[in-house]
Every structure is written in structure tokens, then in C-alpha cells.
Amino acid sequence: GGHVRGDFIYRLLQPKTQGKIDIVLYLVFFFPGVTALIISGWKYAARSWQYGEVSVNSPAGVPIFQFKAIIVVAGILLFIQGIAQVCRCIIAIKHNYWIEADEDVFETEDLLMQEANKAEKDHIT
């Protein structure tokens, strides 16, 4: 949330209002965009599978058609993540708080700060 939620006005809003804004943005922008990615990726990958596309940059003719299917898989995984985020928004709207991440889930920046603080303490002692 820290990277995307840089807007200072958004941070001042109640979680209930944030959830309402987020759910609208997911429905208007995220899901249509990811759906377009899945559909166009499907056509792109299907065409590649159909003629068994190989790399033109390799003299050995390495097959690459299976890698084009990753576009579709990535789109589907993004869509599932979007559903999870919409569920979080619904909970925020109902209860006026955001569900916190599990204890074992940390942002990279938080981990780096913890390591830096630990190294600083070790250096001082």
C-alpha cells in the first residue's frame, strides 16, 4: 500500500471511504484492464501455439510458444488478486478498518530498515 497510496488526501480519509474509492477504481479500471490483458494474451498465445512458434533469434529454433501462455496465466493471477483486494475493500467498508497482513508478511523496505537498525545496534555495541 505504501507505493500506490502516496496520495496525502487519501491517507486522511477513513478506511470506509478509502474502501469505497478503491472498490470503484478496481471495478472501473483494474478489472477491465486485466480482462483485456487476458483476452488479448489468449489470442496472442493461441496463435503462437497454433503454428508452434520458435525463436527467430536462435539458430536452434528454440520453441517459445509455451512462454506466451504466461501472459494469460499472469492475467488470471492478477484477476484473482483483484478479487481478494475487493474483498478487503468490502471488509473495510463494513468495519471501517483494513485487515493487516500476517506477521510473516513484510514490505521489503521494512525488512531493510530492520536490518539496518540491527546492524547499527551491533556496530555501536
MMTF fields as JSON, N, C-alpha, C and O atoms, coordinates in Angstrom:
{
  "mmtfVersion": "1.0.0",
  "mmtfProducer": "UNKNOWN",
  "numBonds": 499,
  "numAtoms": 500,
  "numGroups": 125,
  "numChains": 1,
  "numModels": 1,
  "chainsPerModel": [1],
  "groupsPerChain": [125],
  "chainIdList": ["A"],
  "bondAtomList": [4, 2, 8, 6, 12, 10, 16, 14, 20, 18, 24, 22, 28, 26, 32, 30, 36, 34, 40, 38, 44, 42, 48, 46, 52, 50, 56, 54, 60, 58, 64, 62, 68, 66, 72, 70, 76, 74, 80, 78, 84, 82, 88, 86, 92, 90, 96, 94, 100, 98, 104, 102, 108, 106, 112, 110, 116, 114, 120, 118, 124, 122, 128, 126, 132, 130, 136, 134, 140, 138, 144, 142, 148, 146, 152, 150, 156, 154, 160, 158, 164, 162, 168, 166, 172, 170, 176, 174, 180, 178, 184, 182, 188, 186, 192, 190, 196, 194, 200, 198, 204, 202, 208, 206, 212, 210, 216, 214, 220, 218, 224, 222, 228, 226, 232, 230, 236, 234, 240, 238, 244, 242, 248, 246, 252, 250, 256, 254, 260, 258, 264, 262, 268, 266, 272, 270, 276, 274, 280, 278, 284, 282, 288, 286, 292, 290, 296, 294, 300, 298, 304, 302, 308, 306, 312, 310, 316, 314, 320, 318, 324, 322, 328, 326, 332, 330, 336, 334, 340, 338, 344, 342, 348, 346, 352, 350, 356, 354, 360, 358, 364, 362, 368, 366, 372, 370, 376, 374, 380, 378, 384, 382, 388, 386, 392, 390, 396, 394, 400, 398, 404, 402, 408, 406, 412, 410, 416, 414, 420, 418, 424, 422, 428, 426, 432, 430, 436, 434, 440, 438, 444, 442, 448, 446, 452, 450, 456, 454, 460, 458, 464, 462, 468, 466, 472, 470, 476, 474, 480, 478, 484, 482, 488, 486, 492, 490, 496, 494],
  "bondOrderList": [1, 1, 1, 1, 1, 1, 1, 1, 1, 1, 1, 1, 1, 1, 1, 1, 1, 1, 1, 1, 1, 1, 1, 1, 1, 1, 1, 1, 1, 1, 1, 1, 1, 1, 1, 1, 1, 1, 1, 1, 1, 1, 1, 1, 1, 1, 1, 1, 1, 1, 1, 1, 1, 1, 1, 1, 1, 1, 1, 1, 1, 1, 1, 1, 1, 1, 1, 1, 1, 1, 1, 1, 1, 1, 1, 1, 1, 1, 1, 1, 1, 1, 1, 1, 1, 1, 1, 1, 1, 1, 1, 1, 1, 1, 1, 1, 1, 1, 1, 1, 1, 1, 1, 1, 1, 1, 1, 1, 1, 1, 1, 1, 1, 1, 1, 1, 1, 1, 1, 1, 1, 1, 1, 1],
  "groupList": [{"groupName": "GLY", "atomNameList": ["N", "CA", "C", "O"], "elementList": ["N", "C", "C", "O"], "formalChargeList": [0, 0, 0, 0], "bondAtomList": [1, 0, 2, 1, 3, 2], "bondOrderList": [1, 1, 2], "singleLetterCode": "G", "chemCompType": "PEPTIDE LINKING"}, {"groupName": "HIS", "atomNameList": ["N", "CA", "C", "O"], "elementList": ["N", "C", "C", "O"], "formalChargeList": [0, 0, 0, 0], "bondAtomList": [1, 0, 2, 1, 3, 2], "bondOrderList": [1, 1, 2], "singleLetterCode": "H", "chemCompType": "L-PEPTIDE LINKING"}, {"groupName": "VAL", "atomNameList": ["N", "CA", "C", "O"], "elementList": ["N", "C", "C", "O"], "formalChargeList": [0, 0, 0, 0], "bondAtomList": [1, 0, 2, 1, 3, 2], "bondOrderList": [1, 1, 2], "singleLetterCode": "V", "chemCompType": "L-PEPTIDE LINKING"}, {"groupName": "ARG", "atomNameList": ["N", "CA", "C", "O"], "elementList": ["N", "C", "C", "O"], "formalChargeList": [0, 0, 0, 0], "bondAtomList": [1, 0, 2, 1, 3, 2], "bondOrderList": [1, 1, 2], "singleLetterCode": "R", "chemCompType": "L-PEPTIDE LINKING"}, {"groupName": "ASP", "atomNameList": ["N", "CA", "C", "O"], "elementList": ["N", "C", "C", "O"], "formalChargeList": [0, 0, 0, 0], "bondAtomList": [1, 0, 2, 1, 3, 2], "bondOrderList": [1, 1, 2], "singleLetterCode": "D", "chemCompType": "L-PEPTIDE LINKING"}, {"groupName": "PHE", "atomNameList": ["N", "CA", "C", "O"], "elementList": ["N", "C", "C", "O"], "formalChargeList": [0, 0, 0, 0], "bondAtomList": [1, 0, 2, 1, 3, 2], "bondOrderList": [1, 1, 2], "singleLetterCode": "F", "chemCompType": "L-PEPTIDE LINKING"}, {"groupName": "ILE", "atomNameList": ["N", "CA", "C", "O"], "elementList": ["N", "C", "C", "O"], "formalChargeList": [0, 0, 0, 0], "bondAtomList": [1, 0, 2, 1, 3, 2], "bondOrderList": [1, 1, 2], "singleLetterCode": "I", "chemCompType": "L-PEPTIDE LINKING"}, {"groupName": "TYR", "atomNameList": ["N", "CA", "C", "O"], "elementList": ["N", "C", "C", "O"], "formalChargeList": [0, 0, 0, 0], "bondAtomList": [1, 0, 2, 1, 3, 2], "bondOrderList": [1, 1, 2], "singleLetterCode": "Y", "chemCompType": "L-PEPTIDE LINKING"}, {"groupName": "LEU", "atomNameList": ["N", "CA", "C", "O"], "elementList": ["N", "C", "C", "O"], "formalChargeList": [0, 0, 0, 0], "bondAtomList": [1, 0, 2, 1, 3, 2], "bondOrderList": [1, 1, 2], "singleLetterCode": "L", "chemCompType": "L-PEPTIDE LINKING"}, {"groupName": "GLN", "atomNameList": ["N", "CA", "C", "O"], "elementList": ["N", "C", "C", "O"], "formalChargeList": [0, 0, 0, 0], "bondAtomList": [1, 0, 2, 1, 3, 2], "bondOrderList": [1, 1, 2], "singleLetterCode": "Q", "chemCompType": "L-PEPTIDE LINKING"}, {"groupName": "PRO", "atomNameList": ["N", "CA", "C", "O"], "elementList": ["N", "C", "C", "O"], "formalChargeList": [0, 0, 0, 0], "bondAtomList": [1, 0, 2, 1, 3, 2], "bondOrderList": [1, 1, 2], "singleLetterCode": "P", "chemCompType": "L-PEPTIDE LINKING"}, {"groupName": "LYS", "atomNameList": ["N", "CA", "C", "O"], "elementList": ["N", "C", "C", "O"], "formalChargeList": [0, 0, 0, 0], "bondAtomList": [1, 0, 2, 1, 3, 2], "bondOrderList": [1, 1, 2], "singleLetterCode": "K", "chemCompType": "L-PEPTIDE LINKING"}, {"groupName": "THR", "atomNameList": ["N", "CA", "C", "O"], "elementList": ["N", "C", "C", "O"], "formalChargeList": [0, 0, 0, 0], "bondAtomList": [1, 0, 2, 1, 3, 2], "bondOrderList": [1, 1, 2], "singleLetterCode": "T", "chemCompType": "L-PEPTIDE LINKING"}, {"groupName": "ALA", "atomNameList": ["N", "CA", "C", "O"], "elementList": ["N", "C", "C", "O"], "formalChargeList": [0, 0, 0, 0], "bondAtomList": [1, 0, 2, 1, 3, 2], "bondOrderList": [1, 1, 2], "singleLetterCode": "A", "chemCompType": "L-PEPTIDE LINKING"}, {"groupName": "SER", "atomNameList": ["N", "CA", "C", "O"], "elementList": ["N", "C", "C", "O"], "formalChargeList": [0, 0, 0, 0], "bondAtomList": [1, 0, 2, 1, 3, 2], "bondOrderList": [1, 1, 2], "singleLetterCode": "S", "chemCompType": "L-PEPTIDE LINKING"}, {"groupName": "TRP", "atomNameList": ["N", "CA", "C", "O"], "elementList": ["N", "C", "C", "O"], "formalChargeList": [0, 0, 0, 0], "bondAtomList": [1, 0, 2, 1, 3, 2], "bondOrderList": [1, 1, 2], "singleLetterCode": "W", "chemCompType": "L-PEPTIDE LINKING"}, {"groupName": "GLU", "atomNameList": ["N", "CA", "C", "O"], "elementList": ["N", "C", "C", "O"], "formalChargeList": [0, 0, 0, 0], "bondAtomList": [1, 0, 2, 1, 3, 2], "bondOrderList": [1, 1, 2], "singleLetterCode": "E", "chemCompType": "L-PEPTIDE LINKING"}, {"groupName": "ASN", "atomNameList": ["N", "CA", "C", "O"], "elementList": ["N", "C", "C", "O"], "formalChargeList": [0, 0, 0, 0], "bondAtomList": [1, 0, 2, 1, 3, 2], "bondOrderList": [1, 1, 2], "singleLetterCode": "N", "chemCompType": "L-PEPTIDE LINKING"}, {"groupName": "CYS", "atomNameList": ["N", "CA", "C", "O"], "elementList": ["N", "C", "C", "O"], "formalChargeList": [0, 0, 0, 0], "bondAtomList": [1, 0, 2, 1, 3, 2], "bondOrderList": [1, 1, 2], "singleLetterCode": "C", "chemCompType": "L-PEPTIDE LINKING"}, {"groupName": "MET", "atomNameList": ["N", "CA", "C", "O"], "elementList": ["N", "C", "C", "O"], "formalChargeList": [0, 0, 0, 0], "bondAtomList": [1, 0, 2, 1, 3, 2], "bondOrderList": [1, 1, 2], "singleLetterCode": "M", "chemCompType": "L-PEPTIDE LINKING"}],
  "groupTypeList": [0, 0, 1, 2, 3, 0, 4, 5, 6, 7, 3, 8, 8, 9, 10, 11, 12, 9, 0, 11, 6, 4, 6, 2, 8, 7, 8, 2, 5, 5, 5, 10, 0, 2, 12, 13, 8, 6, 6, 14, 0, 15, 11, 7, 13, 13, 3, 14, 15, 9, 7, 0, 16, 2, 14, 2, 17, 14, 10, 13, 0, 2, 10, 6, 5, 9, 5, 11, 13, 6, 6, 2, 2, 13, 0, 6, 8, 8, 5, 6, 9, 0, 6, 13, 9, 2, 18, 3, 18, 6, 6, 13, 6, 11, 1, 17, 7, 15, 6, 16, 13, 4, 16, 4, 2, 5, 16, 12, 16, 4, 8, 8, 19, 9, 16, 13, 17, 11, 13, 16, 11, 4, 1, 6, 12],
  "groupIdList": [1, 2, 3, 4, 5, 6, 7, 8, 9, 10, 11, 12, 13, 14, 15, 16, 17, 18, 19, 20, 21, 22, 23, 24, 25, 26, 27, 28, 29, 30, 31, 32, 33, 34, 35, 36, 37, 38, 39, 40, 41, 42, 43, 44, 45, 46, 47, 48, 49, 50, 51, 52, 53, 54, 55, 56, 57, 58, 59, 60, 61, 62, 63, 64, 65, 66, 67, 68, 69, 70, 71, 72, 73, 74, 75, 76, 77, 78, 79, 80, 81, 82, 83, 84, 85, 86, 87, 88, 89, 90, 91, 92, 93, 94, 95, 96, 97, 98, 99, 100, 101, 102, 103, 104, 105, 106, 107, 108, 109, 110, 111, 112, 113, 114, 115, 116, 117, 118, 119, 120, 121, 122, 123, 124, 125],
  "secStructList": [7, 6, 6, 6, 7, 7, 7, 2, 2, 2, 2, 2, 1, 7, 2, 2, 2, 2, 2, 2, 2, 2, 2, 2, 2, 0, 0, 0, 0, 0, 2, 2, 2, 2, 2, 2, 2, 2, 2, 2, 2, 2, 2, 2, 2, 2, 2, 2, 2, 2, 6, 6, 7, 5, 7, 6, 6, 7, 6, 6, 7, 7, 5, 7, 2, 2, 2, 2, 2, 2, 2, 2, 2, 2, 2, 2, 2, 2, 2, 2, 2, 2, 2, 2, 2, 2, 2, 2, 2, 2, 2, 2, 2, 2, 2, 1, 1, 7, 7, 7, 7, 7, 6, 6, 7, 7, 7, 2, 2, 2, 2, 2, 2, 2, 2, 2, 2, 2, 2, 2, 2, 2, 2, 2, 7],
  "xCoordList": [0.785, 0.0, 0.821, 0.342, 2.048, 2.845, 3.26, 3.374, 3.486, 3.926, 2.769, 2.917, 1.641, 0.498, -0.257, -0.815, -0.281, -1.063, -0.253, -0.245, 0.413, 1.231, 0.421, 0.958, -0.842, -1.669, -1.963, -2.494, -1.624, -1.801, -3.266, -3.615, -4.109, -5.534, -6.157, -6.947, -5.807, -6.333, -6.008, -6.844, -4.807, -4.386, -5.193, -5.295, -5.761, -6.548, -7.967, -8.66, -8.4, -9.764, -9.908, -8.933, -11.128, -11.441, -11.298, -11.497, -10.956, -10.856, -12.132, -12.066, -13.281, -14.548, -14.596, -14.998, -14.187, -14.174, -13.095, -13.317, -11.926, -10.853, -11.322, -11.042, -12.035, -12.551, -13.523, -13.506, -14.373, -15.333, -14.611, -14.96, -13.612, -12.838, -12.128, -12.16, -11.49, -10.746, -11.643, -11.284, -12.803, -13.68, -14.159, -14.269, -14.442, -14.841, -13.691, -13.895, -12.48, -11.321, -11.026, -10.655, -11.189, -10.988, -12.004, -11.653, -13.266, -14.315, -14.235, -14.562, -13.804, -13.773, -12.485, -12.516, -11.353, -10.071, -9.379, -8.992, -9.221, -8.404, -8.983, -8.313, -10.226, -10.81, -10.97, -10.675, -11.422, -11.464, -10.072, -9.915, -9.069, -7.713, -7.14, -6.532, -7.332, -6.814, -7.593, -7.017, -8.881, -9.68, -9.188, -9.097, -8.874, -8.326, -6.987, -6.701, -6.162, -4.878, -5.092, -4.402, -6.034, -6.298, -6.809, -6.342, -7.753, -8.344, -7.316, -7.175, -6.605, -5.617, -4.449, -3.904, -4.061, -2.997, -3.401, -2.575, -4.663, -5.172, -5.054, -4.588, -5.48, -5.398, -3.942, -3.613, -3.093, -1.665, -1.028, -0.285, -1.323, -0.744, -1.333, -0.607, -2.63, -3.274, -2.68, -2.434, -2.453, -1.854, -0.444, -0.044, 0.291, 1.654, 1.669, 2.511, 0.739, 0.642, 0.214, 0.655, -0.653, -1.211, -0.12, -0.158, 0.83, 1.877, 3.209, 4.229, 3.218, 4.422, 5.575, 6.662, 5.341, 6.326, 7.672, 7.746, 8.715, 10.077, 10.788, 10.36, 11.861, 12.617, 13.345, 14.046, 13.171, 13.884, 15.32, 16.152, 15.604, 16.938, 17.86, 19.034, 17.35, 18.145, 18.316, 17.336, 19.561, 19.765, 19.207, 18.95, 19.021, 18.489, 16.97, 16.379, 16.325, 14.867, 14.199, 13.326, 14.62, 14.079, 12.588, 12.193, 11.757, 10.316, 9.998, 10.504, 9.153, 8.792, 7.28, 6.821, 6.515, 5.055, 4.541, 3.57, 5.165, 4.681, 4.891, 4.147, 5.897, 6.145, 5.081, 4.824, 4.473, 3.42, 2.174, 1.369, 2.011, 0.881, 1.03, 0.046, 2.242, 2.462, 1.71, 1.329, 1.493, 0.714, -0.683, -1.187, -1.297, -2.65, -2.634, -3.492, -1.669, -1.572, -1.382, -2.021, -0.515, -0.288, -1.563, -1.872, -2.303, -3.565, -4.577, -5.275, -4.663, -5.599, -5.2, -6.054, -3.908, -3.445, -3.712, -4.089, -3.516, -3.841, -5.329, -5.716, -6.157, -7.604, -7.989, -8.813, -7.389, -7.657, -7.213, -7.915, -6.043, -5.574, -6.544, -6.788, -7.094, -8.074, -9.323, -9.881, -9.761, -10.922, -10.613, -11.457, -9.414, -9.019, -9.002, -9.419, -8.526, -8.483, -9.891, -10.151, -10.788, -12.179, -12.8, -13.562, -12.477, -12.964, -12.433, -13.167, -11.149, -10.577, -11.321, -11.575, -11.672, -12.406, -13.784, -14.22, -14.46, -15.785, -15.7, -16.544, -14.683, -14.488, -14.191, -14.702, -13.367, -13.061, -14.317, -14.501, -15.172, -16.413, -17.339, -17.954, -17.44, -18.339, -17.836, -18.618, -16.512, -15.976, -15.103, -14.661, -14.846, -14.055, -12.616, -12.056, -12.022, -10.587, -10.083, -10.832, -8.778, -8.148, -7.591, -7.037, -7.737, -7.149, -5.633, -5.115, -4.941, -3.481, -2.921, -3.554, -1.727, -1.05, -0.611, -0.434, -0.438, 0.044, 1.408, 2.111, 1.782, 3.054, 4.249, 5.275, 4.137, 5.28, 5.338, 6.184, 4.455, 4.447, 4.898, 4.243, 6.026, 6.577, 6.944, 7.274, 6.882, 7.378, 8.898, 9.516, 9.501, 10.953, 11.613, 12.644, 11.02, 11.596, 11.622, 12.588, 10.567, 10.532, 11.641, 12.309, 11.828, 12.895, 14.267, 15.123, 14.482, 15.763, 16.006, 17.13, 14.957, 15.089, 15.408, 16.23, 14.764, 15.054, 16.499, 17.177, 16.97, 18.355, 19.329, 20.345, 19.014, 19.885, 19.928, 20.996, 18.781, 18.742, 19.518, 20.235, 19.37, 20.092, 21.604, 22.381, 22.016, 23.437, 23.993, 25.129, 23.193, 23.627, 23.8, 24.775, 22.872, 22.967, 24.182, 24.9, 24.407, 25.561, 26.865, 27.846, 26.872, 28.078, 28.394, 29.557, 27.336, 27.513, 28.041, 28.889, 27.561, 27.991, 29.265, 29.736],
  "yCoordList": [-1.204, 0.0, 1.258, 2.293, 1.215, 2.426, 3.005, 4.224, 2.158, 2.643, 3.26, 4.322, 2.614, 3.059, 4.159, 5.057, 4.097, 5.019, 6.249, 6.627, 6.859, 8.025, 9.302, 10.325, 9.273, 10.467, 10.902, 10.122, 12.132, 12.6, 12.812, 12.715, 13.089, 13.253, 11.898, 11.781, 10.887, 9.539, 9.06, 8.43, 9.35, 8.905, 9.55, 8.993, 10.713, 11.407, 10.858, 11.153, 10.075, 9.549, 8.348, 7.662, 8.11, 6.93, 5.675, 5.734, 4.542, 3.296, 2.968, 2.405, 3.316, 3.066, 3.822, 3.265, 5.079, 5.894, 5.414, 5.374, 5.047, 4.504, 3.24, 3.047, 2.387, 1.154, 1.436, 0.753, 2.442, 2.806, 3.311, 2.944, 4.15, 4.662, 3.512, 3.407, 2.657, 1.534, 0.597, 0.175, 0.273, -0.679, -0.107, -0.838, 1.194, 1.825, 1.778, 1.464, 2.092, 2.07, 0.664, 0.493, -0.338, -1.715, -2.079, -2.692, -1.704, -2.07, -1.291, -1.826, -0.029, 0.81, 0.626, 0.626, 0.468, 0.426, -0.932, -1.465, -1.493, -2.69, -3.894, -4.492, -4.253, -5.451, -5.355, -6.33, -4.229, -4.144, -4.249, -4.882, -3.636, -3.711, -5.11, -5.568, -5.785, -7.149, -8.098, -9.026, -7.871, -8.693, -8.527, -9.502, -7.292, -7.045, -7.754, -8.297, -7.751, -8.457, -9.948, -10.569, -10.52, -11.963, -12.302, -13.26, -11.529, -11.817, -11.647, -12.524, -10.531, -10.318, -11.286, -11.758, -11.584, -12.556, -13.939, -14.689, -14.279, -15.584, -15.701, -16.716, -14.653, -14.663, -14.756, -15.512, -13.991, -13.962, -15.324, -15.826, -15.921, -17.228, -18.333, -19.232, -18.278, -19.314, -19.343, -20.412, -18.156, -18.074, -18.669, -19.379, -18.372, -18.886, -20.41, -21.086, -20.947, -22.409, -23.083, -24.187, -22.399, -22.973, -23.311, -24.373, -22.424, -22.72, -23.085, -23.124, -23.353, -23.824, -22.85, -23.218, -21.619, -20.545, -20.888, -21.431, -20.558, -20.735, -19.383, -18.476, -19.26, -18.018, -17.781, -18.658, -16.59, -16.237, -15.822, -15.721, -15.583, -15.148, -16.319, -16.114, -17.518, -18.689, -19.571, -19.932, -19.917, -20.801, -22.204, -22.949, -22.559, -23.881, -23.922, -24.999, -22.765, -22.736, -23.134, -24.002, -22.49, -22.795, -22.471, -21.361, -23.419, -23.139, -22.115, -22.208, -21.144, -20.114, -19.993, -19.163, -20.805, -20.671, -20.876, -20.229, -21.76, -22.008, -20.794, -20.601, -19.981, -18.798, -17.726, -16.92, -17.717, -16.734, -17.021, -16.122, -18.262, -18.609, -17.965, -17.83, -17.571, -16.926, -15.606, -15.181, -14.953, -13.711, -13.975, -13.211, -15.038, -15.388, -15.778, -15.343, -16.589, -17.03, -15.825, -15.734, -14.906, -13.703, -12.88, -12.368, -12.751, -12.012, -12.657, -11.965, -13.973, -14.693, -14.513, -14.287, -14.613, -14.414, -12.984, -12.776, -12.001, -10.617, -10.464, -9.762, -11.113, -11.047, -11.617, -11.041, -12.742, -13.349, -12.421, -12.272, -11.795, -10.838, -9.666, -9.17, -9.224, -8.149, -8.536, -7.713, -9.778, -10.259, -10.215, -9.806, -10.633, -10.578, -9.136, -8.869, -8.215, -6.809, -6.233, -5.439, -6.624, -6.158, -6.687, -5.98, -7.923, -8.473, -7.661, -7.392, -7.26, -6.401, -5.068, -4.542, -4.52, -3.254, -3.394, -2.51, -4.498, -4.729, -4.8, -4.244, -5.484, -5.567, -4.183, -3.827, -3.402, -2.043, -1.172, -0.363, -1.337, -0.557, -0.954, -0.091, -2.246, -2.726, -2.394, -2.0, -2.555, -2.463, -1.241, -1.023, -0.443, 0.781, 0.541, 1.367, -0.573, -0.808, -1.758, -2.566, -1.636, -2.511, -3.732, -3.628, -4.88, -6.103, -5.986, -5.676, -6.235, -6.178, -7.455, -8.51, -7.345, -8.518, -9.429, -8.98, -10.705, -11.65, -11.232, -10.453, -11.753, -11.389, -11.718, -11.043, -12.73, -13.138, -12.417, -12.741, -11.448, -10.7, -9.278, -8.543, -8.89, -7.562, -6.949, -7.655, -5.631, -4.925, -5.004, -5.064, -5.003, -5.073, -3.916, -4.098, -2.719, -1.558, -1.757, -1.372, -2.356, -2.612, -3.58, -3.383, -4.621, -5.587, -4.931, -5.186, -4.092, -3.402, -2.451, -2.337, -1.774, -0.874, -1.661, -1.229, -2.813, -3.65, -4.127, -4.113, -4.55, -4.997, -3.856, -4.046, -2.659, -1.504, -1.128, -0.817, -1.152, -0.838, -1.864, -1.52, -3.125, -4.194, -4.038, -4.176, -3.75, -3.582, -2.38, -2.406, -1.327, -0.114, -0.429, 0.0, -1.163, -1.537, -2.436, -2.272, -3.381, -4.274, -3.5, -3.822, -2.484, -1.684, -0.829, -0.609, -0.351, 0.506, -0.319, 0.157, -1.539, -2.35, -3.09, -3.807],
  "zCoordList": [0.0, 0.0, 0.0, -0.462, 0.503, 0.619, -0.724, -0.859, -1.716, -3.015, -3.781, -4.387, -3.759, -4.532, -3.795, -4.426, -2.469, -1.667, -1.253, -0.081, -2.199, -1.888, -1.758, -1.332, -2.109, -2.093, -0.665, 0.126, -0.333, 1.038, 1.407, 2.583, 0.464, 0.755, 1.076, 2.013, 0.308, 0.52, 1.929, 2.577, 2.407, 3.743, 4.865, 5.958, 4.601, 5.619, 5.743, 6.718, 4.782, 4.765, 5.693, 6.001, 6.128, 6.93, 6.073, 4.859, 6.683, 5.915, 5.136, 4.044, 5.692, 5.0, 3.67, 2.648, 3.687, 2.476, 1.52, 0.309, 2.045, 1.219, 0.5, -0.683, 1.223, 0.63, -0.501, -1.525, -0.319, -1.371, -2.614, -3.736, -2.409, -3.545, -4.257, -5.483, -3.468, -4.05, -4.846, -5.945, -4.299, -4.981, -6.32, -7.304, -6.355, -7.617, -8.618, -9.791, -8.152, -9.052, -9.568, -10.729, -8.712, -9.162, -10.232, -11.241, -10.019, -10.962, -12.27, -13.33, -12.207, -13.405, -14.213, -15.444, -13.517, -14.227, -14.183, -15.222, -12.988, -12.824, -13.556, -14.398, -13.24, -13.841, -15.362, -16.053, -15.91, -17.38, -18.012, -19.057, -17.39, -17.929, -17.89, -18.858, -16.778, -16.647, -17.557, -18.125, -17.695, -18.614, -20.052, -20.799, -20.433, -21.77, -21.936, -23.003, -20.884, -20.936, -21.146, -21.955, -20.428, -20.549, -21.949, -22.565, -22.444, -23.756, -24.872, -25.725, -24.87, -25.934, -25.787, -26.785, -24.546, -24.316, -24.782, -25.302, -24.6, -25.043, -26.563, -27.082, -27.268, -28.733, -29.187, -30.101, -28.548, -28.875, -28.636, -29.479, -27.479, -27.137, -28.014, -28.44, -28.288, -29.1, -30.506, -31.065, -31.069, -32.403, -32.381, -33.304, -31.329, -31.205, -31.049, -31.639, -30.256, -30.074, -31.372, -31.692, -32.112, -33.336, -34.357, -34.979, -34.525, -35.505, -34.869, -35.557, -33.558, -32.881, -33.011, -33.456, -32.625, -32.791, -32.158, -31.056, -32.881, -32.384, -32.441, -33.155, -31.691, -31.641, -32.956, -33.458, -33.504, -34.733, -34.42, -35.321, -33.148, -32.735, -32.41, -32.102, -32.475, -32.141, -33.372, -34.024, -33.688, -34.836, -34.593, -35.538, -33.315, -32.986, -33.078, -33.0, -33.245, -33.331, -32.029, -32.006, -30.938, -29.615, -29.583, -29.941, -29.16, -29.105, -28.002, -26.884, -28.346, -27.367, -27.176, -26.391, -27.88, -27.793, -26.38, -25.987, -25.598, -24.234, -23.327, -22.365, -23.63, -22.808, -23.016, -22.122, -24.18, -24.448, -23.621, -23.378, -23.191, -22.323, -20.948, -20.22, -20.589, -19.29, -19.205, -18.114, -20.344, -20.357, -19.811, -18.988, -20.261, -19.82, -18.344, -17.575, -17.952, -16.551, -15.637, -14.588, -16.024, -15.217, -15.097, -14.021, -16.189, -16.15, -15.226, -14.486, -15.262, -14.39, -12.926, -12.069, -12.643, -11.265, -10.785, -9.632, -11.667, -11.315, -11.03, -10.095, -11.825, -11.633, -10.264, -9.554, -9.907, -8.595, -7.474, -6.474, -7.639, -6.635, -6.518, -5.419, -7.641, -7.624, -6.843, -6.118, -6.988, -6.222, -4.726, -3.928, -4.35, -2.936, -2.431, -1.304, -3.252, -2.85, -2.712, -1.808, -3.593, -3.48, -2.185, -1.527, -1.824, -0.545, 0.619, 1.571, 0.559, 1.605, 1.659, 2.743, 0.491, 0.439, 1.088, 1.825, 0.813, 1.394, 2.916, 3.619, 3.412, 4.866, 5.438, 6.5, 4.738, 5.207, 5.226, 6.135, 4.232, 4.188, 5.338, 5.963, 5.618, 6.669, 8.069, 8.934, 8.298, 9.659, 9.903, 11.031, 8.878, 8.971, 9.44, 10.161, 9.039, 9.26, 8.187, 7.638, 7.903, 6.921, 7.623, 8.717, 7.001, 7.527, 7.393, 6.32, 8.477, 8.457, 7.846, 7.892, 7.272, 6.72, 7.859, 8.991, 7.553, 8.556, 9.067, 8.423, 10.229, 10.847, 9.971, 10.051, 9.147, 8.334, 6.986, 6.153, 6.763, 5.521, 5.798, 6.537, 5.198, 5.399, 4.059, 3.107, 3.998, 2.832, 2.828, 3.891, 1.662, 1.538, 2.276, 2.923, 2.18, 2.85, 4.362, 5.022, 4.915, 6.357, 6.761, 7.775, 5.961, 6.257, 6.184, 7.031, 5.184, 5.051, 6.225, 6.714, 6.673, 7.825, 9.09, 9.897, 9.269, 10.433, 10.41, 11.437, 9.238, 9.115, 9.387, 10.056, 8.86, 9.079, 10.55, 11.076, 11.225, 12.653, 13.457, 14.395, 13.084, 13.785, 13.573, 14.518, 12.339, 12.05, 12.793, 13.267, 12.894, 13.626, 15.11, 15.726, 15.674, 17.088, 17.324, 18.311, 16.415, 16.535, 16.423, 17.093, 15.578, 15.362, 16.59, 16.927, 17.25, 18.441, 19.605, 20.359, 19.765, 20.911, 20.674, 21.556]
}
